[in-house]
Amino acid sequence: MKELRLRRAGPADLEALVDFNAAMARETEGRELDRGRLRAGVRAVLEDPVRGVYWIAEDVTAEPPPILGALMITTEWSDWRNAWFWWIQSVYVVPEARGQGVYAALHRRVRAEARSRQDVCGLRLYVERGNRRAARVYEREGLCESAYRLYEEDFVLGEGAPEVEEEG
C-alpha cells in the first residue's frame, strides 16, 4: 500500500514536472509541447511563488520516493468577492497510480489550505471538453461545472487542439 507525502515542489523537482506537463498535454490534447519553453515556464513558477505553486504527491514506501502526481495552483482576484480564487492547473498522476487516491489527496490538501485562509474564496479548474474521466474525478471531489464558458486567444499554442478520443 502506498503512503503519500504531500509537499510543495522545489528546484529538484523541475525535470519531473516538465515530464508530467509534457505527458498531460500529449494525453489530454494531443499536443507536443516545446520542452525548452515548458522547462522555462516550470522553472519560473519554482523560482517565483507569485506565478504559482506546485504540489507533489510522493510514495514514501519506496526509496527514493517516486513522485506519483502533481498539480499547480495559480491565483485570480475576484473583485466581487474581495478574495482570491485558487486555480488548479497542470494536474498529472502517473498512469500506474491512477485510481488510487493520488489526485484526491492533493485536492484535499489544497482545499484545506485554501479554506483555512480568509483571502481565498474558492477553487477553480478547467478540463479539456473530451476528458470525461478527469471531469468525473473532479466532481467526486466536490467541484461542479461552472456557469461560465472559457474563451481565449492563445498567442503561443494557437487555436484549439485536435479532438482526442476518450478512453473506454
Secondary structure as the mmCIF struct_conf table of DSSP 4:
data_model
#
loop_
_struct_conf.conf_type_id
_struct_conf.id
_struct_conf.beg_label_comp_id
_struct_conf.beg_label_asym_id
_struct_conf.beg_label_seq_id
_struct_conf.end_label_comp_id
_struct_conf.end_label_asym_id
_struct_conf.end_label_seq_id
STRN STRN1 LEU A 4 ARG A 8
HELX_RH_3T_P HELX_RH_3T_P1 PRO A 11 ASP A 13
HELX_RH_AL_P HELX_RH_AL_P1 LEU A 14 GLU A 29
HELX_RH_AL_P HELX_RH_AL_P2 ARG A 35 GLU A 47
TURN_TY1_P TURN_TY1_P1 PRO A 49 ARG A 51
STRN STRN2 VAL A 53 ASP A 59
TURN_TY1_P TURN_TY1_P2 VAL A 60 THR A 61
BEND BEND1 ALA A 62 PRO A 64
HELX_LH_PP_P HELX_LH_PP_P1 PRO A 65 PRO A 66
STRN STRN3 ILE A 67 SER A 78
TURN_TY1_P TURN_TY1_P3 ASP A 79 ASN A 82
STRN STRN4 ALA A 83 VAL A 93
HELX_RH_3T_P HELX_RH_3T_P2 PRO A 95 ALA A 97
TURN_TY1_P TURN_TY1_P4 ARG A 98 GLY A 101
HELX_RH_AL_P HELX_RH_AL_P3 VAL A 102 ARG A 115
TURN_TY1_P TURN_TY1_P5 SER A 116 SER A 116
TURN_TY1_P TURN_TY1_P6 GLN A 118 ASP A 119
STRN STRN5 VAL A 120 LEU A 125
TURN_TY1_P TURN_TY1_P7 ARG A 129 GLY A 130
HELX_RH_AL_P HELX_RH_AL_P4 ARG A 132 ARG A 140
TURN_TY1_P TURN_TY1_P8 GLU A 141 GLY A 142
BEND BEND2 ALA A 147 ALA A 147
HELX_LH_PP_P HELX_LH_PP_P2 TYR A 148 LEU A 150
TURN_TY1_P TURN_TY1_P9 PHE A 155 LEU A 157
BEND BEND3 GLU A 159 GLU A 159
HELX_LH_PP_P HELX_LH_PP_P3 ALA A 161 GLU A 163
HELX_LH_PP_P HELX_LH_PP_P4 GLU A 165 GLU A 167
#
